[in-house]
Amino acid sequence: MDNVERRNGSTFHGDGVADAAESGIRLHETAVTYAGGEVAALGQPAELSPIDGRIKLRLLVDRTSIETFANDGEASMTSCFLPKKRITGLELYTKGGNVTIRTLRVIKRRASWSVQ
């Protein structure tokens, strides 16, 4: 990884170059994937072509939703789910090749409401 910035969080920005058959990020017991010219979140696919050989993803993650923006809005999708566990990890993976992650930034966002 050329540049990694982490801030305990729920907003993920990144871009990279992939020659893998599939690559993705797993979080909250689900995955956002890129394979065969498509980005998919919770099974919702959208066509996505690399720009200069790279794809760019921005994920906004809340307790029960993931908003995915690819290549600065070329593709976008919102997915809702009910996680089985409250705390889950973050995993980057590839199948059948390699991915070079050029940048990865994780930012913690504060709740927009207060818990009483």
C-alpha positions in Angstrom: 0.0 0.0 0.0 1.4 3.3 -1.0 -0.6 5.5 1.5 -2.8 4.3 4.4 -4.5 6.6 6.8 -6.8 5.2 9.5 -9.0 7.1 12.0 -11.3 4.5 13.7 -14.1 4.9 11.4 -17.0 4.4 9.1 -16.1 6.3 6.0 -13.7 4.5 3.6 -12.0 6.2 0.7 -9.7 4.3 -1.6 -8.4 3.6 -5.1 -6.4 0.9 -6.6 -5.3 -1.2 -9.5 -6.6 -4.8 -9.8 -5.7 -7.8 -12.1 -7.6 -10.2 -9.8 -10.7 -12.0 -10.9 -12.5 -10.5 -7.9 -11.5 -8.1 -5.1 -13.4 -6.6 -2.3 -13.8 -5.3 1.2 -15.8 -7.2 3.8 -17.3 -5.3 6.7 -20.5 -5.7 8.8 -20.7 -9.3 7.7 -21.2 -8.3 4.0 -19.0 -7.3 1.1 -18.5 -4.7 -1.6 -16.9 -6.4 -4.5 -15.4 -5.6 -7.9 -15.3 -8.4 -10.6 -15.8 -8.6 -14.3 -16.4 -4.9 -14.8 -19.0 -4.7 -12.1 -19.1 -3.3 -8.5 -21.6 -5.0 -6.2 -22.9 -4.3 -2.7 -25.2 -6.7 -1.0 -25.8 -8.4 -4.3 -26.7 -5.2 -6.2 -24.5 -5.0 -9.2 -23.6 -1.9 -11.3 -21.3 -1.7 -14.4 -18.0 0.0 -13.7 -15.1 0.6 -16.0 -11.6 1.4 -14.6 -10.3 4.9 -15.3 -6.6 4.8 -16.3 -6.6 1.2 -15.0 -7.9 2.1 -11.6 -11.2 2.0 -9.7 -12.1 4.4 -6.9 -14.5 3.5 -4.1 -16.1 5.6 -1.3 -18.2 3.7 1.3 -20.3 5.4 3.9 -21.1 2.8 6.6 -23.8 3.1 9.3 -25.2 0.5 11.7 -27.5 -0.9 9.1 -26.5 0.5 5.8 -23.7 0.8 3.3 -23.6 3.5 0.6 -21.2 2.8 -2.2 -19.9 5.4 -4.6 -17.6 4.2 -7.4 -15.4 6.4 -9.6 -16.7 9.6 -8.2 -20.4 8.8 -8.7 -20.2 6.8 -12.0 -22.0 4.1 -10.0 -23.8 4.5 -6.7 -25.9 2.3 -4.5 -27.5 2.2 -1.1 -27.9 -1.2 0.7 -29.6 -1.9 4.0 -29.0 -4.9 6.2 -29.4 -6.2 9.8 -26.0 -7.2 11.2 -25.9 -10.3 13.4 -23.0 -8.9 15.5 -22.6 -5.4 16.9 -18.8 -5.2 16.3 -17.3 -6.6 13.1 -13.9 -6.3 11.5 -12.7 -5.0 8.2 -11.1 -7.3 5.6 -9.6 -6.6 2.1 -9.4 -9.6 -0.1 -8.7 -10.8 -3.7 -9.4 -14.0 -5.6 -7.3 -15.1 -8.6 -4.8 -12.3 -8.8 -3.5 -9.2 -7.1 -4.7 -5.7 -6.2 -2.5 -2.7 -5.5 -4.2 -0.3 -3.1 -2.9 3.1 -3.9 -4.7 4.9 -1.1 -6.9 3.8 1.8 -8.4 6.3 4.3 -10.8 5.4 7.2 -12.6 8.2 9.0 -14.8 7.9 12.1 -18.0 9.8 11.9 -20.0 11.0 14.9 -23.7 9.9 15.4 -26.1 12.5 14.1 -28.4 11.8 17.0 -27.9 11.3 20.7 -28.7 8.0 22.5 -30.9 8.6 25.5 
